Amino acid sequence: MFVLEGYVILAIIVVSLAVKAFAFVNALIWPAEAYPAAGKLTKPAWLAILGLGLAAQLLLIGSSPLNPIHLIASIAAIVFLVDVRPAVADLTRR
């Protein structure tokens, strides 16, 4: 039973790390002018938020995925991917 729990926690950690890394790298791709034009925070602000979240995940790798820092960083990455990324992508495709 405890072995299965360990694998589930490991899977959650790996998936959350992948989501944060993808969001950070994706934030690097879009032009800085597109962020304010889409009515979102600036590119440096999003890079700072996502970069700090990714760094915290890497520094606290052994801690629980329910750690408040992990949760806040995961929510920020999901907000970027669900809200900011589509808005910025829509502006740059025009």
DSSP file (Angstrom, degrees, kcal/mol; ACC not computed):
  #  RESIDUE AA STRUCTURE BP1 BP2  ACC     N-H-->O    O-->H-N    N-H-->O    O-->H-N    TCO  KAPPA ALPHA  PHI   PSI    X-CA   Y-CA   Z-CA
    1    1 A M     >        0   0    0      0, 0.0     4,-1.7     0, 0.0     5,-0.1   0.000 360.0 360.0 360.0 -44.6    0.0    0.0    0.0
    2    2 A F  H  >  +     0   0    0      1,-0.2     4,-1.9     2,-0.2     5,-0.1   0.806 360.0  57.5 -70.0 -28.0    2.8    2.4    0.9
    3    3 A V  H  > S+     0   0    0      2,-0.2     4,-2.0     1,-0.2    -1,-0.2   0.920 106.0  49.1 -66.8 -43.5    4.7    1.7   -2.3
    4    4 A L  H  > S+     0   0    0      1,-0.2     4,-2.2     2,-0.2    -2,-0.2   0.900 109.1  53.0 -61.9 -41.2    1.7    2.6   -4.4
    5    5 A E  H  X S+     0   0    0     -4,-1.7     4,-2.3     1,-0.2    -1,-0.2   0.890 107.4  52.1 -61.5 -40.0    1.3    5.9   -2.4
    6    6 A G  H  X S+     0   0    0     -4,-1.9     4,-2.3     1,-0.2    -1,-0.2   0.894 109.4  48.9 -63.8 -40.6    5.0    6.7   -3.1
    7    7 A Y  H  X S+     0   0    0     -4,-2.0     4,-2.4     2,-0.2    -2,-0.2   0.877 110.2  51.3 -67.8 -36.8    4.6    6.2   -6.8
    8    8 A V  H  X S+     0   0    0     -4,-2.2     4,-2.2     2,-0.2    -2,-0.2   0.927 111.6  46.8 -65.5 -44.5    1.5    8.4   -6.9
    9    9 A I  H  X S+     0   0    0     -4,-2.3     4,-2.4     2,-0.2    -2,-0.2   0.908 112.0  51.1 -63.7 -42.0    3.3   11.2   -5.1
   10   10 A L  H  X S+     0   0    0     -4,-2.3     4,-2.5     1,-0.2    -2,-0.2   0.909 109.6  50.4 -61.5 -42.0    6.3   10.8   -7.4
   11   11 A A  H  X S+     0   0    0     -4,-2.4     4,-2.6     2,-0.2     5,-0.2   0.903 110.0  50.1 -63.2 -41.3    4.0   11.0  -10.5
   12   12 A I  H  X S+     0   0    0     -4,-2.2     4,-2.4     2,-0.2     5,-0.2   0.911 111.7  48.4 -63.4 -42.2    2.4   14.2   -9.1
   13   13 A I  H  X S+     0   0    0     -4,-2.4     4,-2.2     2,-0.2    -2,-0.2   0.923 113.2  46.8 -64.0 -44.8    5.8   15.7   -8.5
   14   14 A V  H  X S+     0   0    0     -4,-2.5     4,-2.3     2,-0.2    -2,-0.2   0.918 114.0  47.2 -65.5 -43.6    7.1   14.8  -12.0
   15   15 A V  H  X S+     0   0    0     -4,-2.6     4,-2.4     2,-0.2    -2,-0.2   0.915 113.0  48.3 -65.5 -42.6    3.9   16.1  -13.7
   16   16 A S  H  X S+     0   0    0     -4,-2.4     4,-2.2    -5,-0.2    -1,-0.2   0.880 111.8  50.3 -67.3 -35.8    3.9   19.4  -11.8
   17   17 A L  H  X S+     0   0    0     -4,-2.2     4,-2.5    -5,-0.2    -1,-0.2   0.912 111.2  48.9 -65.1 -42.0    7.5   19.9  -12.6
   18   18 A A  H  X S+     0   0    0     -4,-2.3     4,-2.6     2,-0.2    -2,-0.2   0.900 110.9  49.8 -65.0 -40.8    6.9   19.3  -16.3
   19   19 A V  H  X S+     0   0    0     -4,-2.4     4,-2.4     2,-0.2    -1,-0.2   0.922 112.9  46.7 -64.4 -43.7    3.9   21.7  -16.3
   20   20 A K  H  X S+     0   0    0     -4,-2.2     4,-2.3     2,-0.2    -2,-0.2   0.906 113.8  47.7 -65.5 -41.7    6.0   24.4  -14.6
   21   21 A A  H  X S+     0   0    0     -4,-2.5     4,-2.5     2,-0.2     5,-0.2   0.916 112.7  48.8 -65.9 -42.5    8.9   23.9  -16.9
   22   22 A F  H  X S+     0   0    0     -4,-2.6     4,-2.5     1,-0.2    -2,-0.2   0.914 111.8  49.2 -63.1 -43.0    6.7   23.9  -20.0
   23   23 A A  H  X S+     0   0    0     -4,-2.4     4,-2.1    -5,-0.2    -2,-0.2   0.915 112.5  48.0 -63.6 -42.5    5.0   27.1  -18.9
   24   24 A F  H  X S+     0   0    0     -4,-2.3     4,-1.2     2,-0.2    -2,-0.2   0.942 114.4  44.5 -64.4 -47.8    8.3   28.8  -18.2
   25   25 A V  H  X S+     0   0    0     -4,-2.5     4,-0.8     1,-0.2     3,-0.3   0.890 113.4  51.8 -64.1 -38.7    9.8   27.9  -21.5
   26   26 A N  H >X S+     0   0    0     -4,-2.5     4,-1.0    -5,-0.2     3,-0.6   0.861 104.3  56.5 -66.9 -35.0    6.6   28.8  -23.3
   27   27 A A  H 3< S+     0   0    0     -4,-2.1    -1,-0.2     1,-0.2    -2,-0.2   0.812 103.0  56.7 -65.0 -29.2    6.6   32.2  -21.7
   28   28 A L  H 3< S+     0   0    0     -4,-1.2    -1,-0.2    -3,-0.3    -2,-0.2   0.792 100.6  59.2 -69.3 -27.9   10.0   32.8  -23.1
   29   29 A I  H << S+     0   0    0     -4,-0.8    -2,-0.2    -3,-0.6    -1,-0.2   0.879  87.3  80.3 -73.3 -40.8    8.8   32.2  -26.7
   30   30 A W  S  < S-     0   0    0     -4,-1.0    59,-0.1     1,-0.1     5,-0.1  -0.385  89.1-102.1 -76.4 146.6    6.2   34.9  -27.0
   31   31 A P    >>  -     0   0    0      0, 0.0     3,-1.1     0, 0.0     4,-0.6  -0.333  24.6-124.6 -66.9 146.9    7.1   38.5  -27.8
   32   32 A A  T >4 S+     0   0    0      1,-0.3     3,-0.7     2,-0.2    11,-0.4   0.808 107.1  60.7 -62.8 -31.6    7.1   40.9  -24.8
   33   33 A E  T 3> S+     0   0    0      1,-0.2     4,-1.3     2,-0.2    -1,-0.3   0.765  94.7  64.1 -68.8 -24.5    4.8   43.4  -26.6
   34   34 A A  H <> S+     0   0    0     -3,-1.1     4,-1.5     1,-0.2    -1,-0.2   0.800  91.4  64.0 -72.6 -28.6    2.0   40.8  -26.8
   35   35 A Y  H <<>S+     0   0    0     -3,-0.7     5,-2.4    -4,-0.6     3,-0.5   0.970 109.1  35.4 -64.2 -55.9    1.5   40.4  -23.1
   36   36 A P  H >45S+     0   0    0      0, 0.0     3,-1.4     0, 0.0    -1,-0.2   0.859 114.1  59.6 -67.2 -31.0    0.3   43.9  -22.3
   37   37 A A  H 3<5S+     0   0    0     -4,-1.3    -2,-0.2     1,-0.3    -3,-0.1   0.818 105.3  49.5 -64.2 -29.0   -1.6   44.0  -25.6
   38   38 A A  T 3<5S-     0   0    0     -4,-1.5    -1,-0.3    -3,-0.5    -3,-0.1   0.434 122.2-109.4 -87.4  -0.2   -3.5   41.0  -24.5
   39   39 A G  T < 5S+     0   0    0     -3,-1.4     2,-0.2     1,-0.3    -2,-0.1   0.773  79.2 122.5  78.8  27.1   -4.3   42.8  -21.2
   40   40 A K  S   <S-     0   0    0     -5,-2.4    -1,-0.3     1,-0.2     3,-0.1  -0.602  71.1 -75.2-112.6 173.4   -2.0   40.5  -19.1
   41   41 A L        -     0   0    0     -2,-0.2    -1,-0.2     1,-0.1    -3,-0.1  -0.198  65.1 -85.9 -59.6 162.7    0.9   41.0  -16.9
   42   42 A T     >  -     0   0    0     -7,-0.1     4,-2.2     1,-0.1     5,-0.2  -0.208  35.2-108.7 -70.1 164.0    4.2   41.8  -18.6
   43   43 A K  H  > S+     0   0    0    -11,-0.4     4,-2.8     1,-0.2     5,-0.2   0.923 119.0  51.7 -61.3 -45.9    6.6   39.2  -19.9
   44   44 A P  H  > S+     0   0    0      0, 0.0     4,-2.2     0, 0.0    -1,-0.2   0.882 108.9  52.2 -60.3 -34.6    9.2   39.9  -17.2
   45   45 A A  H  > S+     0   0    0      2,-0.2     4,-2.5     1,-0.2    -2,-0.2   0.936 112.3  44.1 -65.0 -45.5    6.5   39.5  -14.5
   46   46 A W  H  X S+     0   0    0     -4,-2.2     4,-2.9     1,-0.2     5,-0.3   0.888 112.8  52.0 -67.5 -37.6    5.3   36.2  -15.8
   47   47 A L  H  X S+     0   0    0     -4,-2.8     4,-2.6    -5,-0.2     5,-0.2   0.896 111.2  48.0 -64.4 -38.3    8.9   35.0  -16.2
   48   48 A A  H  X S+     0   0    0     -4,-2.2     4,-2.5    -5,-0.2     5,-0.3   0.937 114.2  45.8 -66.2 -46.4    9.6   35.9  -12.6
   49   49 A I  H  X S+     0   0    0     -4,-2.5     4,-1.9     2,-0.2    -2,-0.2   0.953 120.0  39.2 -61.0 -51.0    6.5   34.2  -11.3
   50   50 A L  H  X S+     0   0    0     -4,-2.9     4,-2.4     2,-0.2    -2,-0.2   0.878 116.1  51.4 -70.1 -37.5    7.0   31.0  -13.4
   51   51 A G  H  X S+     0   0    0     -4,-2.6     4,-2.7    -5,-0.3    -1,-0.2   0.905 110.8  47.7 -66.4 -42.0   10.8   31.0  -12.8
   52   52 A L  H  X S+     0   0    0     -4,-2.5     4,-2.6    -5,-0.2    -1,-0.2   0.890 112.3  50.5 -65.5 -38.4   10.5   31.3   -9.1
   53   53 A G  H  X S+     0   0    0     -4,-1.9     4,-2.0    -5,-0.3    -2,-0.2   0.909 112.3  46.3 -64.7 -41.5    7.9   28.6   -9.0
   54   54 A L  H  X S+     0   0    0     -4,-2.4     4,-2.2     2,-0.2    -2,-0.2   0.916 113.3  49.0 -66.7 -43.2   10.1   26.3  -11.1
   55   55 A A  H  X S+     0   0    0     -4,-2.7     4,-2.7     1,-0.2     5,-0.2   0.905 110.5  51.0 -62.9 -41.3   13.1   27.1   -8.9
   56   56 A A  H  X S+     0   0    0     -4,-2.6     4,-2.3     1,-0.2    -1,-0.2   0.900 108.9  51.7 -62.6 -40.2   11.1   26.4   -5.7
   57   57 A Q  H  < S+     0   0    0     -4,-2.0    -1,-0.2     1,-0.2    -2,-0.2   0.916 113.1  44.8 -61.9 -42.9   10.0   23.1   -7.1
   58   58 A L  H >< S+     0   0    0     -4,-2.2     3,-0.9     1,-0.2    -2,-0.2   0.878 115.6  46.2 -70.7 -37.5   13.6   22.1   -7.9
   59   59 A L  H 3< S+     0   0    0     -4,-2.7     3,-0.3     1,-0.2    -2,-0.2   0.828 118.8  41.0 -74.5 -31.1   14.9   23.3   -4.5
   60   60 A L  T >< S+     0   0    0     -4,-2.3     3,-1.9    -5,-0.2    -1,-0.2  -0.134  74.8 136.8-105.8  36.4   12.1   21.7   -2.5
   61   61 A I  T <   +     0   0    0     -3,-0.9    -1,-0.2     1,-0.3    -2,-0.1   0.766  69.6  50.7 -59.4 -29.3   12.1   18.5   -4.6
   62   62 A G  T 3  S+     0   0    0     -3,-0.3    -1,-0.3    -4,-0.1    -2,-0.1   0.544  93.1  95.7 -87.3  -5.7   11.8   16.2   -1.6
   63   63 A S  S <  S-     0   0    0     -3,-1.9    -3,-0.0    -6,-0.2     4,-0.0  -0.300  87.6 -79.1 -84.7 170.5    8.9   18.0    0.0
   64   64 A S    >   -     0   0    0      1,-0.1     3,-1.8     2,-0.1     6,-0.2  -0.322  29.0-129.3 -66.4 143.9    5.2   17.1   -0.4
   65   65 A P  T 3  S+     0   0    0      0, 0.0    -1,-0.1     0, 0.0    -2,-0.0   0.643 109.5  64.7 -67.6 -11.9    3.4   18.2   -3.5
   66   66 A L  T 3  S+     0   0    0      4,-0.1    -2,-0.1     5,-0.0    -3,-0.0   0.330  71.4 127.5 -91.5   7.1    0.8   19.7   -1.2
   67   67 A N  S <> S-     0   0    0     -3,-1.8     4,-2.4     1,-0.1     3,-0.4  -0.426  70.3-124.3 -57.9 134.6    3.4   22.2    0.1
   68   68 A P  H  > S+     0   0    0      0, 0.0     4,-2.6     0, 0.0     5,-0.2   0.835 110.7  55.0 -55.8 -34.1    1.8   25.6   -0.2
   69   69 A I  H  > S+     0   0    0      2,-0.2     4,-2.3     1,-0.2     5,-0.2   0.923 109.5  46.8 -65.6 -43.0    4.7   26.9   -2.3
   70   70 A H  H  > S+     0   0    0     -3,-0.4     4,-2.5    -6,-0.2    -1,-0.2   0.915 113.0  49.5 -63.1 -43.3    4.2   24.0   -4.8
   71   71 A L  H  X S+     0   0    0     -4,-2.4     4,-2.5     2,-0.2    -2,-0.2   0.926 111.8  47.0 -64.0 -44.9    0.5   24.6   -4.9
   72   72 A I  H  X S+     0   0    0     -4,-2.6     4,-2.3     1,-0.2    -1,-0.2   0.924 114.6  47.2 -63.3 -44.2    0.8   28.3   -5.6
   73   73 A A  H  X S+     0   0    0     -4,-2.3     4,-2.1    -5,-0.2    -1,-0.2   0.880 112.1  50.1 -65.8 -37.9    3.4   27.8   -8.3
   74   74 A S  H  X S+     0   0    0     -4,-2.5     4,-2.3     2,-0.2    -2,-0.2   0.909 110.6  49.4 -66.7 -41.3    1.3   25.0   -9.9
   75   75 A I  H  X S+     0   0    0     -4,-2.5     4,-2.7     2,-0.2    -2,-0.2   0.910 110.2  51.4 -63.3 -41.9   -1.7   27.3   -9.9
   76   76 A A  H  X S+     0   0    0     -4,-2.3     4,-2.3     1,-0.2    -2,-0.2   0.911 110.8  48.1 -61.6 -42.4    0.3   30.1  -11.5
   77   77 A A  H  X S+     0   0    0     -4,-2.1     4,-2.4     2,-0.2    -1,-0.2   0.899 112.5  48.4 -65.7 -40.1    1.6   27.8  -14.2
   78   78 A I  H  X S+     0   0    0     -4,-2.3     4,-2.5     2,-0.2     5,-0.3   0.903 110.2  51.6 -67.5 -40.4   -1.9   26.5  -14.9
   79   79 A V  H  X>S+     0   0    0     -4,-2.7     4,-2.7     2,-0.2     5,-1.2   0.919 111.0  49.1 -60.7 -43.3   -3.2   30.1  -15.1
   80   80 A F  I  <>S+     0   0    0     -4,-2.3     5,-3.3     3,-0.2    -2,-0.2   0.947 114.8  43.6 -60.4 -47.8   -0.5   31.0  -17.5
   81   81 A L  I  <5S+     0   0    0     -4,-2.4    -2,-0.2     1,-0.2    -1,-0.2   0.831 122.2  37.2 -69.5 -32.3   -1.2   28.0  -19.7
   82   82 A V  I  <5S+     0   0    0     -4,-2.5    -1,-0.2    -5,-0.2    -2,-0.2   0.812 134.1  14.6 -90.6 -32.4   -5.0   28.3  -19.7
   83   83 A D  I  X5S+     0   0    0     -4,-2.7     4,-1.3    -5,-0.3    -3,-0.2   0.843 127.7  36.7-110.4 -54.0   -5.5   32.1  -19.7
   84   84 A V  I  ><S+     0   0    0     -5,-1.2     4,-2.8     2,-0.2     5,-0.3   0.944 112.0  54.1 -74.4 -49.2   -2.3   34.0  -20.7
   85   85 A R  H  ><S+     0   0    0     -5,-3.3     4,-2.8     1,-0.2     5,-0.2   0.910 110.0  46.1 -56.1 -48.6   -0.8   31.7  -23.4
   86   86 A P  H  > S+     0   0    0      0, 0.0     4,-2.2     0, 0.0    -1,-0.2   0.899 113.9  49.6 -63.2 -37.4   -4.0   31.5  -25.5
   87   87 A A  H  X S+     0   0    0     -4,-1.3     4,-1.6     2,-0.2    -2,-0.2   0.926 115.2  42.6 -66.0 -44.3   -4.5   35.3  -25.4
   88   88 A V  H  X S+     0   0    0     -4,-2.8     4,-2.0     2,-0.2    -1,-0.2   0.903 114.5  51.0 -68.7 -41.0   -0.9   36.0  -26.3
   89   89 A A  H  X S+     0   0    0     -4,-2.8     4,-1.3    -5,-0.3    -2,-0.2   0.885 107.4  53.8 -63.8 -38.5   -0.9   33.3  -29.0
   90   90 A D  H  X S+     0   0    0     -4,-2.2     4,-0.6    -5,-0.2    -1,-0.2   0.890 109.6  48.0 -64.1 -39.3   -4.1   34.7  -30.5
   91   91 A L  H >< S+     0   0    0     -4,-1.6     3,-0.6     1,-0.2    -1,-0.2   0.874 111.2  49.5 -69.1 -37.2   -2.6   38.2  -30.8
   92   92 A T  H 3< S+     0   0    0     -4,-2.0    -1,-0.2     1,-0.2    -2,-0.2   0.691 104.2  59.2 -78.9 -17.0    0.7   37.0  -32.4
   93   93 A R  H 3<        0   0    0     -4,-1.3    -1,-0.2     1,-0.2    -2,-0.2   0.663 360.0 360.0 -83.0 -15.7   -1.1   34.9  -35.0
   94   94 A R    <<        0   0    0     -4,-0.6    -1,-0.2    -3,-0.6    -2,-0.1   0.483 360.0 360.0 -74.2 360.0   -3.0   37.8  -36.5
